[in-house]
Amino acid sequence: MTARLRSPSNLGTAAVLGVCCVIGLLAGVEPKLALVGAVGLMFALVIFVNFTAGVALFAFVSFLEVLDLGSSASVGKLAGGMVIAGWIAAISTRDKESTFFEDHPTISLLLGLFLSWILLGMTWAESPSEVGTALTRYIPNVMLIPIVYTAVRNRRGAMTVIAGLVLGALAACVYGLAHPAGEEARLNGTALDPNELASILVAGVALSAAFTVNVRDKPGLRLAALSCVVLCVFGIFLTVSRGGLVALAVSLVAGMIIGGRWRPVAFAAALLVASGSFFYFAVLAPPAARERIASTSEGETQLKEGRTTIWAVAERVVESKPLIGIGANNFQTSARHYLLSQPGALGRTDLIIATPKVVHNTYLGMAAELGLIGLGMFIVIVLFCVRSALRAARYFAALGDRGCEALSRGLAVGLIGTLVADIFISEEYSKPLWLLLGLGPAMLGIARRQMKATKERRNELAT
């Protein structure tokens, strides 16, 4: 019996049972802590059994961070730690599979330089501790790029992770419908405000549409994917996010440009969405939503002035420290010093002094905090990921792989839409954004492996 207990499988079972006992005891003392522990155990089991499924589950949970445990621990952070641990285990045991760092050494170096630049900001930031806090958020997000590259090795893996993202966004929508907040008749979801929710729903439209191509022979799944397209579009309408609507329009135009063989479908979809948008806001939308889109009430004027004030101060920061910025996560701490640095009245100084806000523009915010050097590195990373998706689409088209081509083109369109939406919100710490970025090189990796396998088969036939 002793020998049997010491075998790896029995030791693993004993460990799981032990953890379950601890969670059971915690449930009687602190139910919230026990729930977090249960989620952590579930993640550990999924990630170490099927890493791809674990990453997809993490993508889903990244939208549902409503189980906060103080300021430093949450289900999302616990899941992120489990994903990193699972990734280390995966790359340690897959001897024949190349890693992101081996396949893309230049961009890997840039990722390291980007994180190093953030760390270096401690030397000139007003609040070095805020830079440290930002770094603890940037590191796991940046690591999602090589993590997704390891998890997504084929079309099935890509579809699994994409499904996690889309279903997470839809779950956030459902939560927002079940728990309405505020008096503005705007849909929000779990930890996401309406603008953030609209941003990822824009990607959900393109990814769900691409999903339909991959399940053409499965009517039930295809109907579900088409339903996701409709729900994502309707969810964007319900958020009444002007940035989300602009991003949706841009993504539809992008679909008509880079949609390849699906350009006619993209054109028809653009007409349908435009007609649906007009009908909803003209006929079905509540008065508050219609007013927000069509007119500028006093409340809207104050909101506009608030964003204008924040952007004006951020521009002053960039003009003062264009190259190095004021340090990551330091805008809310240091912005007050720039209120009087230039002449001109600012409408909402309370958003700088009394209740400091983030910049509400990912790119302007990064320019203010990380300087043009940091912003430049981030833009190069983004362009690399979008270009990877487009290159993958071309490779898949040459191979005749319609399914993966659709996923790659849908990913590129969704990324473009999300990046446009980020002009109006601060999303540099967004897990869904970094997961989407990671899918770009992952799809390119799949395409290259398929190209290599096809070339080897041709050489074998030739000999």
C-alpha positions, 0 to 999 in steps of 0.5 A: 500500500505504501508503494502504491500511495507513492506513485505519481498518480496516487500522490496527485489524487491525495494532493487534490483530496487534501486541497478539497478538505482545506477548501471545505474548512475554509467554506465554513470560515470565509466562503469568499476565500473558499470560492477563490480556492475552488476556482484555483483548484479547477484551473490547476486541474484544467491547465495541467491536463489540457493547457489550451483549454486552460488558456481558453478558460482563462480568457473566459474568466478574464471578463468575470472578475467580480469575485475580488478578494481585497485589492491584491488578489482576485479570481482573475489574478489567481487564474493568471498565476495558474496559466503562467505556471502551466505555461512553464510546465508546457514549454518544459515538457514539449521538447520538439515544439519551438517556443515564441522566443525561438521563432520570434527572437527580435520581437521577444527582445522588444517585449523584454525592452518594453518591460525594462523601460517601464521598470526604468521609469521608477528612477524618475517617477513621482511615485515609484511604487505606482510604477511597481504596481503597473509592472505587476500588471504589465508583466502577466499581460505581456507574457500572454503573447508567448503563452497563447503561442504555446497554447494555440498550435492548430485550428482546434486550439485557435477555435478553443481560445477564440470561443473562450473570448467570445463567450466571456464577452457574451457572459459579461453582457448577460450579467449586465442585462441581469444587473443593470447599473446607473440611470443612463440606460447603458449596458455594462458587464461585470468589471467592464464599463460600457465602453470597455465592454463595447471594445471587446464586443467589436472583436467578438463580432468579427471572431464569431463571424469567422467561427461560422466558416469553421463549422459549416458542416455543423448546423447547430454550431453554425447557428450558435455562432451566427447568434453570437454575431447578432448578440455582440452587435446588439450588445454594442448598441446597448452599451450606447458607446460612441467609441464602440460604434465608431470601432464597429464601423471601422471594423466593418470597413476593414472587413471589406478591405482585408476580407479576401474572398469574404469581401462581398459578405463583409459588404452585406454585413456592413449594410445590415449593421448600418440599417440595424443601427439606424432602426434601433436608435431611431425606433427601439432605443430608450430616450436617454440612449437616443439622446446620447447618440443624437444630441448633446445634453447638459450632462453630455456636455459635462462628460465631453468637457471631462474627457477634453480636460483629461486629454488636454492635461495628458498632452501637456505631460507629453509636451513636457516629457516627450521621450520618457514620460512621468512613469507608468501608472503615475498620471493620476498622481502627477497630472495635477502639476500640469494644470497651470503649466500652460494658459487656457481654461480647463472645464473639469479640473475636479477630474484631475485634483479631487477624483483623479481619472485615467487618460481614457485614451490608451495611446495618449495615456502611454505617451504621457506615462511611458513617453514616446519611447514606450509608446513606440515600442507598444505600437511596434508590438501591436503592428507585429501582431496584426501583421502576423494575422494578415500574413497567416491569412495569406499563407492559409489562402495559398494552402486552401485552408478556408477555416484558418484563413477566416480565423486569421482575417477575422482576428485582424479585423477584430484587432483593428476594431478593438484598437480603434475603440482603445482611442477612447478608453485606457486598456493597456492592462486589458487581458482580452486585448493582450490575448487577441494580440497573442493570437496573431503570431499564434496563427502565423505559427500554425500557417508556417508549420502547415507550409513546412509540412506541405513542402516536405510532402511535396519533396517526398512525392518528388523523390 
